[in-house]
């Protein structure tokens, strides 16, 4: 467990350092950089949600095989409306 936490800490600190260096040395304008970062963030968020959903389905299938219990499907998660204004 300790090795996993150390790896996660190193991964997060490396990502933060890489982001900082990219922001400092990029030739893009501030607005273009913000739009690009926003797009990458939303893409990463969508990919993470898709991976989580796939893993959830795999684990539910394993549970059903091992115990014979089938879980009911929850209603699809709705994304909250974007209420953020600029």
C-alpha positions in Angstrom: 0.0 0.0 0.0 2.9 2.4 0.9 4.5 1.8 -2.5 1.2 2.6 -4.3 0.8 5.8 -2.3 4.4 6.8 -3.1 3.8 6.1 -6.8 0.6 8.1 -6.7 2.3 11.0 -5.0 5.1 10.9 -7.6 2.7 10.8 -10.4 0.7 13.8 -9.1 3.8 15.9 -8.4 5.3 15.0 -11.8 2.0 16.0 -13.5 1.9 19.3 -11.6 5.5 20.1 -12.5 4.9 19.2 -16.1 1.9 21.4 -16.2 3.8 24.3 -14.7 6.6 24.0 -17.1 4.3 23.8 -20.1 2.5 26.9 -18.9 5.8 28.8 -18.5 7.3 27.8 -21.8 4.4 27.6 -24.2 4.2 30.0 -27.1 0.3 30.1 -27.1 -1.6 33.1 -25.9 -3.4 33.0 -22.6 -6.9 32.6 -24.0 -5.8 29.9 -26.4 -4.0 28.1 -23.6 -7.1 28.2 -21.4 -9.3 26.8 -24.2 -6.8 24.0 -24.9 -6.5 23.1 -21.2 -10.2 23.2 -20.8 -10.7 20.9 -23.8 -8.0 18.5 -22.5 -9.6 18.5 -19.0 -13.1 17.7 -20.4 -11.6 14.9 -22.6 -9.7 13.4 -19.6 -12.9 13.7 -17.5 -14.9 11.9 -20.2 -12.3 9.2 -20.6 -12.1 8.7 -16.8 -15.9 8.3 -16.6 -15.9 5.8 -19.5 -13.2 3.8 -17.9 -15.0 3.8 -14.5 -18.2 2.7 -16.2 -16.4 -0.1 -18.0 -14.8 -1.3 -14.8 -18.1 -1.1 -12.9 -19.7 -3.3 -15.5 -16.8 -5.8 -15.3 -17.0 -6.0 -11.6 -20.8 -6.4 -11.6 -20.4 -9.3 -14.1 -17.8 -10.9 -11.8 -20.1 -10.5 -8.8 -23.0 -12.1 -10.7 -20.8 -15.0 -11.7 -19.5 -15.6 -8.2 -22.6 -15.0 -6.2 -25.5 -15.4 -8.6 -26.7 -11.9 -7.7 -27.6 -9.5 -10.5 -27.6 -5.9 -9.7 -30.2 -3.6 -11.2 -29.0 -0.9 -13.6 -29.2 2.6 -12.2 -30.6 5.4 -14.2 -28.0 7.0 -16.5 -26.2 9.8 -14.8 -27.0 13.2 -16.1 -24.3 15.8 -16.2 -25.4 19.0 -14.3 -26.0 22.0 -16.6 -23.0 24.3 -17.0 -24.0 27.2 -14.8 -20.6 28.8 -14.8 -20.4 32.2 -16.4 -17.4 34.1 -17.6 
